[in-house]
Amino acid sequence: MSQISLSMPYLYLLLDDESQDAIRQAAESIQAGSPFISQLDERAELGRVPFHLTVLGSLHMYSENDIKAALERLAAATGPIRGRFVKWECSPATLRCTVEVDLMSAFADASQAELPRGRPWRTPAHITIGSTRKIDAAQRSAFLAAVETAFPITDASVFSVTHVGYEGGADRSRSPLPPLPLTGEADGRDGLSTVAVKARLAARTKELEAELANRRSSASGRTSNDRRPASVTLSAPPFHSKRALMGPATGASAMEVSQPLGSSTGPTGIGKKKRRPHRQHRRQVAAVISTRWPGGRWEEKQVAEPQRPRWD
């Protein structure tokens, strides 16, 4: 997901009151013993919204009435969402705590279905605790270790998201809207009502339609020959004459032939005088046919073919 400046208007989720109090007390304690500045302090310049999760940014293209209507639909469609703290992180600018929120991506999809021109917030999801710009770079590792020791994160470090709100960012003409409680009834374990699920499906449908349109446009650029499947040539197994035994049953000498079986031309009869055909029977050509069958084994068999009467 894209990184969005907090100076832009954005949509956020607010933690429950108990979690807000716990984070506030931890931030005040850290600020009392270090150059760290709490997010609630104006000197931190981290916005007017208390500890929260940013969901959707770049909402300056929407009017406040559009955003207010979207917030009302989202609040009515969504029930309280559970989450848990994961770990502390310290960057050159902020101290934050990464979190895992059940159905965070589903809520983001539902929000973008309501405000499709907004941009999803970067991952992983996190809560900004305060500013670390006044902490020397050489001391950040020791500072982070001290925070982890003083405020350890365990399996019991959980919270709930209970409100959704809108912040106007640096543009003071866009006043923030008061956060609305999430009053929707959860369907099973989803945490989202049917309305939010439909919104999520609508967003996914738009993605699939765009992907299908791209594929159609790329396919239309191909020529008819390109779209036609390549022809497949089927070749029969090798079947050819190898040897022809010429002569009557009295034991005439065998000779190799290169022409097809049954041909009336060949070395025999060249320069000889024609005579009547034998009255009792036609002369037979016994050919040894060598064939390679699909099993890979060569087999030979005798094939007797009648030959036209010919004048010797």
Beta strands, then each sheet from edge to edge (+ up, - down):
strand 1: 10-15
strand 2: 37-38
strand 3: 52-57
strand 4: 81-90
strand 5: 94-101
strand 6: 119-120
strand 7: 126-131
strand 8: 158-167
strand 9: 177-181
strand 10: 239-245
strand 11: 284-292
strand 12: 298-306
sheet 1: 2+ 7- 5+ 4- 8+ 1- 3+ 6-
sheet 2: 2+ 7- 5+ 4- 8+ 9-
sheet 3: 10+ 11- 12+
end
